[in-house]
Amino acid sequence: MNLNHNILFRLVLFLVGSFFLLSCSSRQDVKLGDGVVEDSLRQITGVTTKSLESTLSKTSLGLDDLFVLAVEKTERIALKNEATNQANYGKNRAIAGFLPTLSYVYNKFYSVPGHTPDPSPLDNYKTYQALQTGNYAALLPSQTTSSNLPPTVGAGSRLLLSFPLSNGLTSYQDYKAYKSLAEQRRMEAKFEAGRMYMEIALAYYNVLQLEDSLTQAEESLNLHLLAVKERRRLYSLGRILQYELLNAETAVTNAQAVLEDTRSQLEQVQLTLSTMVGMESKVNLVNIVPKFESPNSENVEDFLVKRYDVISSKKGIEVAKANENKAWLGFAPNVAVNTFYSFPTPGQTHSKDVTAQLAITMPLTPLTQVADLEMAESATKQAKLTASQTRRAAVQEIQNAIQSLKNSEKLFGIYEKAYQFALETLKSQESAYRLGRSSLVDLIGTKISTLNSKMTLQKMNYQRHLNRVVLGVAVGELPLLAESKTPEN
């Protein structure tokens, strides 16, 4: 009956443990391309399911729409989110280190055949004398050779309730380390969102620029073909020499090469952009350049507080210091209180008492602890150096972004003036042609020059807007993350 009771009890314990493990499953998995933005991704990127539905309903997408798709359909931010989750799980594990643990213990001992030596002739003689004289007490083993196992390690089943006293200090340092690590991983995820936004912006503006360039390349080719037609007419009349006609033919060939090269580049960039946002087909874009206001301040120190990589590196120092404090605790004694309650075992006397055990472990040769401390101190130094390096790189990136935006704005103004002069020249050339004071070849050449000036201006326009996005990412303003968006209802 007792045996059946023990088997039933172990089965109940197994079922309870299995249920506990299943109830401690991980958080909701991030599923890509399911049309739902999980709350963890929303907290990192500011993208919501509502904004995703709005994006999917559009036929042509803008820059922010592309970012929304990339968040929901690619693994990039989801990977960073899982790193954050792992740090949070470590924090929960550290909290569990403060609490007592309940365990089920089962011991059973087996004798090893041939381990006990055969009795010697002298032992056999002593046994014979004891039986002859009736001194049965001599048959019992002497106290010097007996070993009484304590109830904590004897055979049978028992419950173990352990109270970790000194481990609470170590768990507290683990908690501090994982708490800072979770925040560090969250900042890294936000920083990665900014990098992804900037890379999407680069592909986005490249596609828009190449689409305009393709249209203008086709127009340029048509103008060159018209120029060749006119020069052939003039050549047939003997009004120009052959080299002038050949120059025009060469210009047509070059224009055709430019057109094909532009078309090939556009297809490659469109494919790259589709892959970046998780789409299998070509993405139709809105040919509207988003407007971003320039930052009010040029003081780099004002922007560093918004840099997620700088914040992340500071959290890395906190993680290293917590681990260093934990290494110091390795020199302290380990104190724990264990309590045992034994279940009835067939063939043994059952004790209903609860046995308590005070366990103190003091490291006498702390060589491992010394090595752990040295590693932790080195990790702290490394974290400080990493923070300094990250800050230096952030300052350089912000300064370069500010300067690039200034230069592109200045060049845009210059090219805009040049384009206005080209338009005025074309207007004057057209007037002269109508009055018969200019030839058709000269007019076509002026149109080609005006078209080239327009292409240069549009390229610089896209470049300055891209530089503004780069600056916005560098100073932590773009993309618009969770802090600047209203949470989804």
Secondary structure, DSSP 8 states (H G I E B T S, - for coil): -HHHHHHHHHHHHHHHHHHHHHHT--S----TTSS---HHHHHHH---HHHHHHHHT-SSB-HHHHHHHHHHHSSHHHHHHHHHHHHHHHHHHHHHTTS-EEEEEEE-----TT-S----HHHHHHHHHHHHHT-GGGGS--GGG-----TTTSSEEEEEEEEESTHHHHHHHHHHHHHHHHHHHHHHHHHHHHHHHHHHHHHHHHHHHHHHHHHHHHHHHHHHHHHHHHHHHHHHTTSS-HHHHHHHHHHHHHHHHHHHHHHHHHHHHHHHHHHHTT-SS---B----------S---HHHHHTT-HHHHHHHHHHHHHHHHHHHHHHTTS-EEEEEEEEE---TTS-----EEEEEEEE--SSTHHHHHHHHHHHHHHHHHHHHHHHHHHHHHHHHHHHHHHHHHHHHHHHHHHHHHHHHHHHHHHHHHHHHTTSS-HHHHHHHHHHHHHHHHHHHHHHHHHHHHHHHHHHHTT--S--GGGS----
